[in-house]
Amino acid sequence: MDRPVLQVTDLVRRFGDHVAVDGVSFTIEPGQTYGLLGPNGAGKTTTISMIAGLLTADAGAVSLLGQPLTPSRKSLIGLVPQDIAIYPDLSAVENLQFFGKLQNLTGSALRRRIDEVLEVVGLTERAKDRIDTYSGGMKRRANIAVGLLHEPQLLILDEPTVGVDPQSRNSILESVDELGGSGMAVLYTTHYMEEAERLCDRIGIIDQGRLIAEGTRDELIAQLEEKTTVTFRLAGHQDLDGWREALARLPDVSAVQRIDGGVAVVTARGPELIAPAMHEAGRFRVDVVGVDVAQPDLEAVFLHLTGKALRD
């Protein structure tokens, strides 16, 4: 197949005077996992709602396999929303039977697909248990099973690991990784940098409704030109305005941002920044209790591009 599964062109969506999505464009190829990475409120859910046909775009276009999105072509998409969208008083199998029939699956074909998707999400042994007996992570995995049931060309996952325990989160990520390897196109939204780095072949960084950068992990990190992030851990609550302004004036500093428990500085100087930064900390009576130096990652890319931390 030489055409993209999904092509998004200049999508725009407004809510009153607020522009929630502002000219977003990207494509997803067969077998590719594409990550929309951005903080809460960046426009990720609004974007995927337009792609899935749940919201009408004010401008722009969505095409699937080279054809415009129409109501009849929505069946090519499997949407797994952020909120759990299954019946708690039914078992996983009963939920899948119900949703399968809505998707015109019946008989042996439906039974086969139920077995397959339960295996993919690791719920075979709990298939006949009621959903309300599941943990939060298991409910999210059952949610993914529903989205997979009709063998969509494009699977959309909207922050599927929010609020789940580490074991379930890892299980979900393994399932998504397997789907990409099987040839399915996956659109994955997240505000967790490590998930995007682990799963996604290409990543679009979205902030305030705009796609501000796109590429592979390595291509995005290359924009930093070998910049590193130096994080200063602080003791308690302190007045940092003067110190942050002084840090921003140091040579080769491209971003300074307050984060939980400290201040992060993106710089081309790396560890050489520490001495002058500590000198300024003493001048402004800032109590620094520790320093961490991190090599470039997607968190640093986001901080460099926006001047703020990804999870602000």
Secondary structure, DSSP 8 states (H G I E B T S, - for coil): --S-SEEEEEEEEEETTEEEEEEEEEEE-TT-EEEEE--TTSSHHHHHHHHTTSS--SEEEEEETTEE--GGGGGGEEEE-SS--S-TTSBHHHHHHHHHHHTT--HHHHHHHHHHHHHHTT-GGGTTSBGGGS-HHHHHHHHHHHHHTT--SEEEEESTTTT--HHHHHHHHHHHHHHHHTT-EEEEEES-HHHHHHH-SEEEEEETTEEEEEE-HHHHHHTTTT-EEEEEEESSS---HHHHHHHHHSTTEEEEEEETTEEEEEESSGGGGHHHHHHHHHHTT--EEEEEEE---HHHHHHHHHSS-TT-
